[in-house]
């Protein structure tokens, strides 16, 4: 699919651990780069290693983590780049704050796409790539999103994708089509 995107945009994923955020984000990143676009990938685990290493998983710390991601994404978009965020971002207000930050910096409308990966908890837990759901069920990980900590389902998602129902390519194509529709 060709892309007629000019200026910056932020693709902001949200969803449970194991919902497919990193997988789709990496595939989208690749798809955009092969179309000559400059991308900045802000993956939750990577951000927590380099930018938010002192933060835990309290609401306050999660909100601060998302605020930092939103700030970086806004700077990227301001300079005409593409920011891809792939963190759980469980709280509605923090997601809206990130959207406001990016949109206030952007040159025109529609520069923040919230992509909700609605993959059901049961599917995420069955995947359990990192073994964290099992640990959370055993009580070895506290405040685990979806098990013992909240996830607020977005009411303002620009796109909803259940990765237990579609392939990675289909998900990426849906996002590229959405980018084309709004830009
Ligand atoms: S967020 O809530 O601040 O957006 P973020 O996406 O950065 O979360 O980090 C989530 C990742 O941290 C998960 O994919 C998982 O690997 C790990 N993790 C460790 N402890 C928890 C926890 N209590 N809740 C959720 N994720 C956790």
Backbone and ligand atoms as CSV (ligand in chain L), in Angstrom:
chain,resi,resn,atom,element,x,y,z
A,1,UNK,N,N,0.850,-1.195,0.000
A,1,UNK,CA,C,0.000,0.000,0.000
A,1,UNK,C,C,0.885,1.245,0.000
A,2,UNK,N,N,0.622,2.177,-0.926
A,2,UNK,CA,C,1.422,3.406,-0.933
A,2,UNK,C,C,0.883,4.361,0.130
A,3,UNK,N,N,1.724,5.312,0.494
A,3,UNK,CA,C,1.395,6.191,1.614
A,3,UNK,C,C,1.546,7.631,1.148
A,4,UNK,N,N,0.509,8.446,1.352
A,4,UNK,CA,C,0.642,9.851,0.976
A,4,UNK,C,C,0.789,10.747,2.197
A,5,UNK,N,N,1.560,10.268,3.151
A,5,UNK,CA,C,1.739,10.999,4.411
A,5,UNK,C,C,2.816,12.074,4.286
A,6,UNK,N,N,2.441,13.305,4.629
A,6,UNK,CA,C,3.428,14.372,4.770
A,6,UNK,C,C,3.320,14.886,6.196
A,7,UNK,N,N,4.370,15.470,6.684
A,7,UNK,CA,C,4.417,15.968,8.066
A,7,UNK,C,C,4.370,14.787,9.049
A,8,UNK,N,N,4.387,15.138,10.332
A,8,UNK,CA,C,4.512,14.090,11.340
A,8,UNK,C,C,3.196,13.489,11.768
A,9,UNK,N,N,3.307,12.352,12.453
A,9,UNK,CA,C,2.129,11.703,13.043
A,9,UNK,C,C,2.605,10.797,14.183
A,10,UNK,N,N,1.738,10.606,15.162
A,10,UNK,CA,C,2.026,9.660,16.248
A,10,UNK,C,C,1.018,8.521,16.198
A,11,UNK,N,N,1.539,7.317,16.106
A,11,UNK,CA,C,0.700,6.125,16.201
A,11,UNK,C,C,0.874,5.612,17.623
A,12,UNK,N,N,-0.171,5.714,18.411
A,12,UNK,CA,C,-0.079,5.419,19.838
A,12,UNK,C,C,-0.885,4.157,20.151
A,13,UNK,N,N,-0.163,3.069,20.361
A,13,UNK,CA,C,-0.831,1.806,20.691
A,13,UNK,C,C,-1.186,1.779,22.172
A,14,UNK,N,N,-2.268,1.089,22.484
A,14,UNK,CA,C,-2.596,0.795,23.873
A,14,UNK,C,C,-3.240,-0.591,23.919
A,15,UNK,N,N,-3.016,-1.286,25.010
A,15,UNK,CA,C,-3.592,-2.629,25.160
A,15,UNK,C,C,-2.827,-3.393,26.232
A,16,UNK,N,N,-3.391,-4.535,26.599
A,16,UNK,CA,C,-2.802,-5.356,27.653
A,16,UNK,C,C,-1.413,-5.868,27.286
A,17,UNK,N,N,-0.662,-6.271,28.281
A,17,UNK,CA,C,0.594,-6.975,28.033
A,17,UNK,C,C,0.268,-8.239,27.220
A,18,UNK,N,N,0.999,-8.456,26.146
A,18,UNK,CA,C,0.750,-9.633,25.307
A,18,UNK,C,C,-0.315,-9.413,24.248
A,19,UNK,N,N,-0.845,-8.188,24.153
A,19,UNK,CA,C,-1.890,-7.909,23.158
A,19,UNK,C,C,-1.326,-7.801,21.744
A,20,UNK,N,N,0.012,-7.685,21.645
A,20,UNK,CA,C,0.648,-7.603,20.328
A,20,UNK,C,C,1.206,-6.229,19.997
A,21,UNK,N,N,1.293,-5.365,20.982
A,21,UNK,CA,C,1.748,-3.989,20.733
A,21,UNK,C,C,3.133,-3.948,20.101
A,22,UNK,N,N,4.099,-4.611,20.732
A,22,UNK,CA,C,5.478,-4.566,20.217
A,22,UNK,C,C,5.567,-5.205,18.831
A,23,UNK,N,N,4.898,-6.325,18.661
A,23,UNK,CA,C,4.944,-7.049,17.379
A,23,UNK,C,C,4.398,-6.185,16.244
A,24,UNK,N,N,3.223,-5.598,16.462
A,24,UNK,CA,C,2.607,-4.765,15.415
A,24,UNK,C,C,3.423,-3.480,15.235
A,25,UNK,N,N,3.916,-2.923,16.343
A,25,UNK,CA,C,4.689,-1.679,16.255
A,25,UNK,C,C,5.965,-1.885,15.430
A,26,UNK,N,N,6.665,-2.994,15.662
A,26,UNK,CA,C,7.894,-3.284,14.911
A,26,UNK,C,C,7.576,-3.492,13.431
A,27,UNK,N,N,6.492,-4.212,13.148
A,27,UNK,CA,C,6.099,-4.468,11.751
A,27,UNK,C,C,5.677,-3.165,11.069
A,28,UNK,N,N,4.972,-2.310,11.794
A,28,UNK,CA,C,4.556,-1.009,11.249
A,28,UNK,C,C,5.785,-0.137,10.999
A,29,UNK,N,N,6.698,-0.140,11.956
A,29,UNK,CA,C,7.951,0.608,11.844
A,29,UNK,C,C,8.683,0.209,10.556
A,30,UNK,N,N,8.773,-1.091,10.334
A,30,UNK,CA,C,9.436,-1.627,9.147
A,30,UNK,C,C,8.697,-1.186,7.874
A,31,UNK,N,N,7.371,-1.313,7.907
A,31,UNK,CA,C,6.560,-0.951,6.728
A,31,UNK,C,C,6.731,0.531,6.381
A,32,UNK,N,N,6.810,1.373,7.398
A,32,UNK,CA,C,6.975,2.816,7.154
A,32,UNK,C,C,8.373,3.125,6.636
A,33,UNK,N,N,9.362,2.455,7.210
A,33,UNK,CA,C,10.743,2.690,6.765
A,33,UNK,C,C,10.950,2.259,5.317
A,34,UNK,N,N,10.340,1.150,4.930
A,34,UNK,CA,C,10.486,0.708,3.538
A,34,UNK,C,C,9.775,1.673,2.580
A,35,UNK,N,N,8.906,2.527,3.121
A,35,UNK,CA,C,8.265,3.567,2.295
A,35,UNK,C,C,8.991,4.903,2.449
A,36,UNK,N,N,10.220,4.843,2.976
A,36,UNK,CA,C,11.067,6.027,3.046
A,36,UNK,C,C,10.761,6.979,4.188
A,37,UNK,N,N,9.998,6.518,5.177
A,37,UNK,CA,C,9.629,7.394,6.291
A,37,UNK,C,C,10.631,7.286,7.437
A,38,UNK,N,N,10.769,8.380,8.182
A,38,UNK,CA,C,11.645,8.386,9.356
A,38,UNK,C,C,10.788,8.137,10.601
A,39,UNK,N,N,11.129,7.080,11.317
A,39,UNK,CA,C,10.302,6.674,12.457
A,39,UNK,C,C,11.098,6.657,13.755
A,40,UNK,N,N,10.392,6.891,14.850
A,40,UNK,CA,C,10.968,6.742,16.189
A,40,UNK,C,C,10.053,5.805,16.951
A,41,UNK,N,N,10.591,4.645,17.317
A,41,UNK,CA,C,9.799,3.631,18.008
A,41,UNK,C,C,10.019,3.744,19.519
A,42,UNK,N,N,8.923,3.977,20.238
A,42,UNK,CA,C,8.989,4.103,21.692
A,42,UNK,C,C,8.286,2.889,22.299
A,43,UNK,N,N,9.017,1.795,22.402
A,43,UNK,CA,C,8.454,0.553,22.944
A,43,UNK,C,C,8.491,0.613,24.475
A,44,UNK,N,N,7.402,0.160,25.102
A,44,UNK,CA,C,7.283,0.236,26.559
A,44,UNK,C,C,8.491,-0.320,27.295
A,45,UNK,N,N,8.899,-1.517,26.933
A,45,UNK,CA,C,10.021,-2.151,27.639
A,45,UNK,C,C,11.319,-1.371,27.424
A,46,UNK,N,N,11.514,-0.837,26.215
A,46,UNK,CA,C,12.747,-0.087,25.908
A,46,UNK,C,C,12.741,1.251,26.640
A,47,UNK,N,N,11.581,1.923,26.634
A,47,UNK,CA,C,11.449,3.194,27.355
A,47,UNK,C,C,11.732,2.979,28.837
A,48,UNK,N,N,11.205,1.880,29.365
A,48,UNK,CA,C,11.427,1.608,30.790
A,48,UNK,C,C,12.884,1.253,31.096
A,49,UNK,N,N,13.643,0.860,30.107
A,49,UNK,CA,C,15.070,0.596,30.300
A,49,UNK,C,C,15.880,1.896,30.248
A,50,UNK,N,N,15.518,2.780,29.303
A,50,UNK,CA,C,16.390,3.938,29.049
A,50,UNK,C,C,15.866,5.269,29.575
A,51,UNK,N,N,14.545,5.425,29.624
A,51,UNK,CA,C,13.974,6.738,29.936
A,51,UNK,C,C,13.232,6.729,31.269
A,52,UNK,N,N,12.733,5.579,31.666
A,52,UNK,CA,C,11.884,5.482,32.861
A,52,UNK,C,C,12.364,4.378,33.781
A,53,UNK,N,N,13.689,4.215,33.866
A,53,UNK,CA,C,14.224,3.051,34.590
A,53,UNK,C,C,13.928,3.101,36.083
A,54,UNK,N,N,13.648,4.292,36.600
A,54,UNK,CA,C,13.386,4.391,38.043
A,54,UNK,C,C,11.907,4.168,38.375
A,55,UNK,N,N,11.078,4.001,37.353
A,55,UNK,CA,C,9.637,3.924,37.588
A,55,UNK,C,C,9.135,2.504,37.804
A,56,UNK,N,N,8.125,2.391,38.658
A,56,UNK,CA,C,7.446,1.118,38.880
A,56,UNK,C,C,6.089,1.126,38.197
A,57,UNK,N,N,5.119,0.450,38.789
A,57,UNK,CA,C,3.831,0.262,38.126
A,57,UNK,C,C,2.648,0.801,38.934
A,58,UNK,N,N,2.930,1.742,39.839
A,58,UNK,CA,C,1.825,2.456,40.483
A,58,UNK,C,C,1.145,3.324,39.429
A,59,UNK,N,N,-0.058,3.791,39.721
A,59,UNK,CA,C,-0.732,4.670,38.757
A,59,UNK,C,C,0.119,5.907,38.487
A,60,UNK,N,N,0.655,6.485,39.539
A,60,UNK,CA,C,1.472,7.696,39.400
A,60,UNK,C,C,2.652,7.453,38.462
A,61,UNK,N,N,3.324,6.323,38.643
A,61,UNK,CA,C,4.500,6.032,37.813
A,61,UNK,C,C,4.105,5.693,36.370
A,62,UNK,N,N,3.010,4.965,36.218
A,62,UNK,CA,C,2.543,4.657,34.848
A,62,UNK,C,C,2.179,5.954,34.129
A,63,UNK,N,N,1.484,6.858,34.835
A,63,UNK,CA,C,1.095,8.132,34.214
A,63,UNK,C,C,2.328,8.950,33.828
A,64,UNK,N,N,3.325,8.947,34.698
A,64,UNK,CA,C,4.564,9.682,34.403
A,64,UNK,C,C,5.266,9.070,33.191
A,65,UNK,N,N,5.276,7.747,33.130
A,65,UNK,CA,C,5.875,7.041,31.993
A,65,UNK,C,C,5.197,7.460,30.683
A,66,UNK,N,N,3.866,7.476,30.688
A,66,UNK,CA,C,3.110,7.840,29.478
A,66,UNK,C,C,3.301,9.321,29.155
A,67,UNK,N,N,3.416,10.140,30.190
A,67,UNK,CA,C,3.656,11.570,29.954
A,67,UNK,C,C,5.006,11.783,29.251
A,68,UNK,N,N,6.014,11.043,29.683
A,68,UNK,CA,C,7.343,11.151,29.049
A,68,UNK,C,C,7.271,10.716,27.589
A,69,UNK,N,N,6.591,9.594,27.355
A,69,UNK,CA,C,6.441,9.102,25.980
A,69,UNK,C,C,5.704,10.143,25.137
A,70,UNK,N,N,4.646,10.716,25.703
A,70,UNK,CA,C,3.879,11.741,24.991
A,70,UNK,C,C,4.729,12.950,24.662
A,71,UNK,N,N,5.581,13.337,25.589
A,71,UNK,CA,C,6.466,14.485,25.362
A,71,UNK,C,C,7.425,14.207,24.212
A,72,UNK,N,N,8.068,13.055,24.237
A,72,UNK,CA,C,9.017,12.704,23.173
A,72,UNK,C,C,8.283,12.604,21.827
A,73,UNK,N,N,7.119,11.950,21.839
A,73,UNK,CA,C,6.336,11.797,20.603
A,73,UNK,C,C,5.959,13.169,20.040
A,74,UNK,N,N,5.584,14.089,20.917
A,74,UNK,CA,C,5.194,15.434,20.470
A,74,UNK,C,C,6.372,16.150,19.805
A,75,UNK,N,N,7.557,15.969,20.375
A,75,UNK,CA,C,8.760,16.589,19.776
A,75,UNK,C,C,9.035,15.991,18.394
A,76,UNK,N,N,8.925,14.678,18.301
A,76,UNK,CA,C,9.169,13.988,17.024
A,76,UNK,C,C,8.192,14.497,15.964
A,77,UNK,N,N,6.908,14.554,16.344
A,77,UNK,CA,C,5.861,14.971,15.391
A,77,UNK,C,C,6.065,16.429,14.997
A,78,UNK,N,N,6.447,17.255,15.962
A,78,UNK,CA,C,6.692,18.678,15.685
A,78,UNK,C,C,7.737,18.855,14.584
A,79,UNK,N,N,8.712,17.947,14.567
A,79,UNK,CA,C,9.790,18.037,13.579
A,79,UNK,C,C,9.524,17.173,12.348
A,80,UNK,N,N,8.258,16.769,12.181
A,80,UNK,CA,C,7.860,16.091,10.951
A,80,UNK,C,C,8.114,14.601,10.924
A,81,UNK,N,N,8.463,14.027,12.071
A,81,UNK,CA,C,8.734,12.587,12.115
A,81,UNK,C,C,7.504,11.774,12.479
A,82,UNK,N,N,7.693,10.466,12.470
A,82,UNK,CA,C,6.627,9.541,12.857
A,82,UNK,C,C,7.029,8.882,14.170
A,83,UNK,N,N,6.215,9.073,15.204
A,83,UNK,CA,C,6.463,8.434,16.495
A,83,UNK,C,C,5.498,7.269,16.654
A,84,UNK,N,N,6.043,6.124,17.059
A,84,UNK,CA,C,5.218,4.942,17.317
A,84,UNK,C,C,5.400,4.583,18.790
A,85,UNK,N,N,4.324,4.646,19.558
A,85,UNK,CA,C,4.394,4.299,20.971
A,85,UNK,C,C,3.740,2.947,21.200
A,86,UNK,N,N,4.407,2.098,21.963
A,86,UNK,CA,C,3.860,0.764,22.254
A,86,UNK,C,C,4.014,0.457,23.738
A,87,UNK,N,N,3.208,1.144,24.552
A,87,UNK,CA,C,3.149,0.873,25.994
A,87,UNK,C,C,1.718,0.480,26.343
A,88,UNK,N,N,1.534,-0.140,27.506
A,88,UNK,CA,C,0.175,-0.526,27.905
A,88,UNK,C,C,-0.721,0.712,27.973
A,89,UNK,N,N,-0.216,1.773,28.593
A,89,UNK,CA,C,-0.979,3.030,28.737
A,89,UNK,C,C,-2.400,2.744,29.221
A,90,UNK,N,N,-2.538,2.234,30.458
A,90,UNK,CA,C,-3.840,1.735,30.910
A,90,UNK,C,C,-4.863,2.810,31.267
A,91,UNK,N,N,-4.392,4.039,31.482
A,91,UNK,CA,C,-5.314,5.070,31.987
A,91,UNK,C,C,-5.726,6.065,30.912
A,92,UNK,N,N,-7.049,6.239,30.817
A,92,UNK,CA,C,-7.652,7.125,29.825
A,92,UNK,C,C,-7.078,8.549,29.896
A,93,UNK,N,N,-6.972,9.084,31.100
A,93,UNK,CA,C,-6.562,10.491,31.228
A,93,UNK,C,C,-5.128,10.689,30.734
A,94,UNK,N,N,-4.247,9.740,31.005
A,94,UNK,CA,C,-2.850,9.860,30.544
A,94,UNK,C,C,-2.780,9.767,29.023
A,95,UNK,N,N,-3.615,8.883,28.435
A,95,UNK,CA,C,-3.644,8.776,26.970
A,95,UNK,C,C,-4.149,10.070,26.357
A,96,UNK,N,N,-5.185,10.656,26.964
A,96,UNK,CA,C,-5.736,11.907,26.425
A,96,UNK,C,C,-4.724,13.041,26.551
A,97,UNK,N,N,-3.966,13.021,27.644
A,97,UNK,CA,C,-2.938,14.041,27.844
A,97,UNK,C,C,-1.858,13.918,26.755
A,98,UNK,N,N,-1.480,12.676,26.446
A,98,UNK,CA,C,-0.490,12.449,25.382
A,98,UNK,C,C,-1.038,12.943,24.047
A,99,UNK,N,N,-2.319,12.645,23.778
A,99,UNK,CA,C,-2.942,13.106,22.532
A,99,UNK,C,C,-2.902,14.645,22.455
A,100,UNK,N,N,-3.271,15.286,23.564
A,100,UNK,CA,C,-3.311,16.758,23.583
A,100,UNK,C,C,-1.924,17.350,23.345
A,101,UNK,N,N,-0.918,16.721,23.965
A,101,UNK,CA,C,0.467,17.194,23.817
A,101,UNK,C,C,0.911,17.106,22.358
A,102,UNK,N,N,0.643,15.969,21.728
A,102,UNK,CA,C,1.046,15.768,20.327
A,102,UNK,C,C,0.264,16.717,19.418
A,103,UNK,N,N,-1.046,16.795,19.626
A,103,UNK,CA,C,-1.870,17.611,18.722
A,103,UNK,C,C,-1.567,19.099,18.859
A,104,UNK,N,N,-1.183,19.539,20.062
A,104,UNK,CA,C,-0.871,20.963,20.231
A,104,UNK,C,C,0.441,21.320,19.542
A,105,UNK,N,N,1.285,20.329,19.329
A,105,UNK,CA,C,2.582,20.553,18.673
A,105,UNK,C,C,2.516,20.358,17.164
A,106,UNK,N,N,1.481,19.653,16.697
A,106,UNK,CA,C,1.430,19.254,15.286
A,106,UNK,C,C,0.976,20.416,14.408
A,107,UNK,N,N,1.361,20.358,13.133
A,107,UNK,CA,C,1.024,21.457,12.220
A,107,UNK,C,C,-0.431,21.387,11.759
A,108,UNK,N,N,-1.027,20.205,11.775
A,108,UNK,CA,C,-2.431,20.102,11.372
A,108,UNK,C,C,-3.156,18.976,12.108
A,109,UNK,N,N,-4.420,18.811,11.806
A,109,UNK,CA,C,-5.308,17.876,12.518
A,109,UNK,C,C,-4.938,16.407,12.258
A,110,UNK,N,N,-5.471,15.547,13.093
A,110,UNK,CA,C,-5.368,14.105,12.853
A,110,UNK,C,C,-3.962,13.558,12.973
A,111,UNK,N,N,-3.181,14.164,13.840
A,111,UNK,CA,C,-1.767,13.759,13.954
A,111,UNK,C,C,-1.498,12.824,15.123
A,112,UNK,N,N,-2.581,12.330,15.733
A,112,UNK,CA,C,-2.443,11.361,16.826
A,112,UNK,C,C,-3.477,10.275,16.585
A,113,UNK,N,N,-2.998,9.077,16.318
A,113,UNK,CA,C,-3.917,7.954,16.107
A,113,UNK,C,C,-3.796,6.991,17.270
A,114,UNK,N,N,-4.887,6.855,18.018
A,114,UNK,CA,C,-4.907,5.897,19.116
A,114,UNK,C,C,-5.346,4.546,18.566
A,115,UNK,N,N,-4.447,3.576,18.632
A,115,UNK,CA,C,-4.761,2.229,18.137
A,115,UNK,C,C,-4.904,1.303,19.351
A,116,UNK,N,N,-6.155,0.909,19.606
A,116,UNK,CA,C,-6.436,0.027,20.736
A,116,UNK,C,C,-6.349,-1.424,20.278
A,117,UNK,N,N,-5.389,-2.157,20.835
A,117,UNK,CA,C,-5.293,-3.592,20.540
A,117,UNK,C,C,-6.181,-4.314,21.554
A,118,UNK,N,N,-7.341,-4.724,21.081
A,118,UNK,CA,C,-8.404,-5.232,21.962
A,118,UNK,C,C,-8.307,-6.733,22.214
A,119,UNK,N,N,-7.179,-7.313,21.880
A,119,UNK,CA,C,-6.944,-8.744,22.107
A,119,UNK,C,C,-7.418,-9.131,23.514
A,120,UNK,N,N,-8.343,-10.105,23.620
A,120,UNK,CA,C,-8.903,-10.429,24.941
A,120,UNK,C,C,-7.840,-10.915,25.932
A,121,UNK,N,N,-8.126,-10.641,27.195
A,121,UNK,CA,C,-7.213,-11.067,28.264
A,121,UNK,C,C,-6.877,-12.555,28.146
A,122,UNK,N,N,-7.877,-13.376,27.863
A,122,UNK,CA,C,-7.643,-14.826,27.785
A,122,UNK,C,C,-6.597,-15.162,26.720
A,123,UNK,N,N,-6.643,-14.450,25.595
A,123,UNK,CA,C,-5.662,-14.692,24.525
A,123,UNK,C,C,-4.277,-14.205,24.950
A,124,UNK,N,N,-4.228,-13.056,25.592
A,124,UNK,CA,C,-2.935,-12.520,26.067
A,124,UNK,C,C,-2.325,-13.461,27.087
A,125,UNK,N,N,-3.190,-13.950,27.970
A,125,UNK,CA,C,-2.716,-14.835,29.039
A,125,UNK,C,C,-2.275,-16.179,28.468
A,126,UNK,N,N,-2.977,-16.661,27.440
A,126,UNK,CA,C,-2.592,-17.927,26.805
A,126,UNK,C,C,-1.226,-17.786,26.133
A,127,UNK,N,N,-0.970,-16.606,25.547
A,127,UNK,CA,C,0.345,-16.382,24.914
A,127,UNK,C,C,1.429,-16.339,25.989
A,128,UNK,N,N,1.206,-15.576,27.001
A,128,UNK,CA,C,2.116,-15.331,28.139
A,128,UNK,C,C,3.591,-15.421,27.754
A,129,UNK,N,N,3.965,-14.618,26.776
A,129,UNK,CA,C,5.318,-14.646,26.207
A,129,UNK,C,C,6.401,-14.494,27.282
A,130,UNK,N,N,6.132,-13.620,28.260
A,130,UNK,CA,C,7.153,-13.343,29.283
A,130,UNK,C,C,6.929,-14.121,30.576
A,131,UNK,N,N,5.866,-14.931,30.602
A,131,UNK,CA,C,5.580,-15.711,31.813
A,131,UNK,C,C,5.063,-14.871,32.970
A,132,UNK,N,N,4.704,-13.595,32.668
A,132,UNK,CA,C,4.305,-12.686,33.746
A,132,UNK,C,C,2.872,-12.914,34.212
A,133,UNK,N,N,1.994,-13.398,33.300
A,133,UNK,CA,C,0.615,-13.682,33.725
A,133,UNK,C,C,0.603,-14.811,34.756
A,134,UNK,N,N,1.392,-15.831,34.493
A,134,UNK,CA,C,1.468,-16.950,35.441
A,134,UNK,C,C,1.963,-16.455,36.796
A,135,UNK,N,N,2.990,-15.601,36.742
A,135,UNK,CA,C,3.529,-15.040,38.000
A,135,UNK,C,C,2.475,-14.174,38.696
A,136,UNK,N,N,1.756,-13.377,37.907
A,136,UNK,CA,C,0.732,-12.501,38.489
A,136,UNK,C,C,-0.365,-13.340,39.136
A,137,UNK,N,N,-0.760,-14.432,38.478
A,137,UNK,CA,C,-1.788,-15.317,39.041
A,137,UNK,C,C,-1.317,-15.952,40.344
A,138,UNK,N,N,-0.005,-16.199,40.425
A,138,UNK,CA,C,0.557,-16.793,41.652
A,138,UNK,C,C,0.821,-15.726,42.721
A,139,UNK,N,N,0.580,-14.457,42.345
A,139,UNK,CA,C,0.808,-13.367,43.296
A,139,UNK,C,C,2.264,-12.961,43.403
A,140,UNK,N,N,3.077,-13.395,42.430
A,140,UNK,CA,C,4.514,-13.067,42.489
A,140,UNK,C,C,4.825,-11.718,41.839
A,141,UNK,N,N,3.879,-11.217,41.016
A,141,UNK,CA,C,3.993,-9.873,40.459
A,141,UNK,C,C,2.766,-9.104,40.907
A,142,UNK,N,N,2.992,-8.003,41.595
A,142,UNK,CA,C,1.863,-7.220,42.112
A,142,UNK,C,C,1.349,-6.255,41.054
A,143,UNK,N,N,0.122,-5.816,41.220
A,143,UNK,CA,C,-0.479,-4.779,40.366
A,143,UNK,C,C,-0.239,-5.057,38.888
A,144,UNK,N,N,-0.585,-6.266,38.448
A,144,UNK,CA,C,-0.368,-6.616,37.043
A,144,UNK,C,C,-1.625,-6.273,36.238
A,145,UNK,N,N,-1.417,-5.492,35.189
A,145,UNK,CA,C,-2.540,-5.000,34.376
A,145,UNK,C,C,-3.426,-6.140,33.881
A,146,UNK,N,N,-4.725,-5.995,34.131
A,146,UNK,CA,C,-5.695,-6.996,33.662
A,146,UNK,C,C,-5.952,-8.088,34.688
A,147,UNK,N,N,-5.017,-8.277,35.633
A,147,UNK,CA,C,-5.165,-9.311,36.659
A,147,UNK,C,C,-5.445,-8.652,38.012
A,148,UNK,N,N,-4.574,-7.764,38.398
A,148,UNK,CA,C,-4.706,-7.136,39.719
A,148,UNK,C,C,-4.518,-5.625,39.642
A,149,UNK,N,N,-4.628,-5.085,38.436
A,149,UNK,CA,C,-4.494,-3.645,38.209
A,149,UNK,C,C,-5.394,-3.296,37.026
A,150,UNK,N,N,-5.944,-2.068,37.009
A,150,UNK,CA,C,-6.944,-1.748,35.974
A,150,UNK,C,C,-6.387,-1.526,34.579
A,151,UNK,N,N,-7.248,-1.786,33.595
A,151,UNK,CA,C,-7.012,-1.316,32.228
A,151,UNK,C,C,-8.295,-0.640,31.772
A,152,UNK,N,N,-8.226,0.648,31.514
A,152,UNK,CA,C,-9.410,1.399,31.084
A,152,UNK,C,C,-9.537,1.323,29.561
A,153,UNK,N,N,-10.605,0.667,29.097
A,153,UNK,CA,C,-10.822,0.512,27.647
A,153,UNK,C,C,-11.080,1.880,27.033
A,154,UNK,N,N,-10.345,2.226,25.962
A,154,UNK,CA,C,-10.520,3.562,25.380
A,154,UNK,C,C,-11.889,3.744,24.727
A,155,UNK,N,N,-12.448,4.920,24.885
A,155,UNK,CA,C,-13.682,5.273,24.179
A,155,UNK,C,C,-13.365,6.216,23.021
A,156,UNK,N,N,-12.076,6.563,22.880
A,156,UNK,CA,C,-11.673,7.515,21.840
A,156,UNK,C,C,-10.656,6.889,20.861
A,157,UNK,N,N,-10.692,5.556,20.750
A,157,UNK,CA,C,-9.739,4.899,19.843
A,157,UNK,C,C,-10.058,5.268,18.390
A,158,UNK,N,N,-9.002,5.526,17.610
A,158,UNK,CA,C,-9.175,5.796,16.178
A,158,UNK,C,C,-9.261,4.502,15.392
A,159,UNK,N,N,-8.721,3.433,15.994
A,159,UNK,CA,C,-8.710,2.128,15.348
A,159,UNK,C,C,-8.686,1.066,16.444
A,160,UNK,N,N,-9.461,-0.001,16.262
A,160,UNK,CA,C,-9.486,-1.105,17.226
A,160,UNK,C,C,-9.110,-2.376,16.485
A,161,UNK,N,N,-8.098,-3.075,16.984
A,161,UNK,CA,C,-7.643,-4.301,16.313
A,161,UNK,C,C,-7.478,-5.405,17.358
A,162,UNK,N,N,-8.107,-6.538,17.103
A,162,UNK,CA,C,-7.946,-7.713,17.962
A,162,UNK,C,C,-6.945,-8.631,17.272
A,163,UNK,N,N,-5.736,-8.713,17.830
A,163,UNK,CA,C,-4.667,-9.459,17.145
A,163,UNK,C,C,-4.850,-10.969,17.246
A,164,UNK,N,N,-5.864,-11.416,17.993
A,164,UNK,CA,C,-6.144,-12.860,17.980
A,164,UNK,C,C,-7.004,-13.217,16.766
A,165,UNK,N,N,-7.471,-12.194,16.039
A,165,UNK,CA,C,-8.364,-12.420,14.896
A,165,UNK,C,C,-7.736,-12.082,13.543
A,166,UNK,N,N,-6.638,-11.340,13.544
A,166,UNK,CA,C,-6.032,-10.912,12.270
A,166,UNK,C,C,-4.530,-11.209,12.268
A,167,UNK,N,N,-3.947,-11.269,11.068
A,167,UNK,CA,C,-2.506,-11.471,10.972
A,167,UNK,C,C,-1.791,-10.134,11.208
A,168,UNK,N,N,-0.479,-10.231,11.412
A,168,UNK,CA,C,0.329,-9.018,11.600
A,168,UNK,C,C,0.216,-8.126,10.355
A,169,UNK,N,N,0.306,-8.721,9.173
A,169,UNK,CA,C,0.198,-7.952,7.921
A,169,UNK,C,C,-1.145,-7.237,7.814
A,170,UNK,N,N,-2.209,-7.948,8.174
A,170,UNK,CA,C,-3.547,-7.323,8.118
A,170,UNK,C,C,-3.641,-6.142,9.081
A,171,UNK,N,N,-3.068,-6.309,10.261
A,171,UNK,CA,C,-3.093,-5.225,11.252
A,171,UNK,C,C,-2.322,-4.011,10.723
A,172,UNK,N,N,-1.131,-4.266,10.176
A,172,UNK,CA,C,-0.299,-3.164,9.645
A,172,UNK,C,C,-1.022,-2.465,8.497
A,173,UNK,N,N,-1.629,-3.235,7.602
A,173,UNK,CA,C,-2.345,-2.630,6.468
A,173,UNK,C,C,-3.530,-1.791,6.933
A,174,UNK,N,N,-4.205,-2.242,7.983
A,174,UNK,CA,C,-5.334,-1.463,8.521
A,174,UNK,C,C,-4.838,-0.120,9.056
A,175,UNK,N,N,-3.668,-0.141,9.688
A,175,UNK,CA,C,-3.114,1.108,10.239
A,175,UNK,C,C,-2.651,2.032,9.104
A,176,UNK,N,N,-1.988,1.464,8.102
A,176,UNK,CA,C,-1.554,2.280,6.951
A,176,UNK,C,C,-2.765,2.911,6.262
A,177,UNK,N,N,-3.845,2.137,6.126
A,177,UNK,CA,C,-5.066,2.662,5.497
A,177,UNK,C,C,-5.648,3.798,6.330
A,178,UNK,N,N,-5.589,3.635,7.648
A,178,UNK,CA,C,-6.108,4.687,8.541
A,178,UNK,C,C,-5.253,5.956,8.405
A,179,UNK,N,N,-3.939,5.787,8.351
A,179,UNK,CA,C,-3.043,6.953,8.171
A,179,UNK,C,C,-3.411,7.668,6.878
A,180,UNK,N,N,-3.619,6.906,5.820
A,180,UNK,CA,C,-3.984,7.512,4.526
A,180,UNK,C,C,-5.333,8.222,4.617
A,181,UNK,N,N,-6.232,7.665,5.404
A,181,UNK,CA,C,-7.582,8.256,5.502
A,181,UNK,C,C,-7.582,9.584,6.244
A,182,UNK,N,N,-6.652,9.744,7.178
A,182,UNK,CA,C,-6.691,10.963,8.008
A,182,UNK,C,C,-5.710,12.031,7.553
A,183,UNK,N,N,-4.773,11.677,6.658
A,183,UNK,CA,C,-3.750,12.661,6.276
A,183,UNK,C,C,-3.934,13.127,4.832
L,1,LIG,S1,S,2.650,1.298,31.373
L,1,LIG,O1,O,1.522,0.890,32.234
L,1,LIG,O2,O,3.552,2.245,32.012
L,1,LIG,O3,O,2.192,1.759,30.032
L,1,LIG,P1,P,4.646,-0.329,30.077
L,1,LIG,O4,O,4.063,-0.633,28.748
L,1,LIG,O5,O,5.651,0.763,30.166
L,1,LIG,O6,O,3.442,-0.066,31.131
L,1,LIG,O7,O,5.326,-1.626,30.684
L,1,LIG,C1,C,4.618,-2.837,30.659
L,1,LIG,C2,C,5.567,-4.020,30.614
L,1,LIG,O8,O,6.227,-4.100,31.851
L,1,LIG,C3,C,4.795,-5.309,30.430
L,1,LIG,O9,O,4.757,-5.710,29.081
L,1,LIG,C4,C,5.561,-6.288,31.273
L,1,LIG,O10,O,6.589,-6.879,30.514
L,1,LIG,C5,C,6.235,-5.444,32.333
L,1,LIG,N1,N,5.609,-5.446,33.654
L,1,LIG,C6,C,6.243,-5.717,34.814
L,1,LIG,N2,N,5.422,-5.578,35.864
L,1,LIG,C7,C,4.205,-5.209,35.371
L,1,LIG,C8,C,2.941,-4.901,35.972
L,1,LIG,N3,N,2.763,-4.952,37.296
L,1,LIG,N4,N,1.911,-4.562,35.160
L,1,LIG,C9,C,2.101,-4.514,33.831
L,1,LIG,N5,N,3.267,-4.775,33.197
L,1,LIG,C10,C,4.325,-5.119,33.963
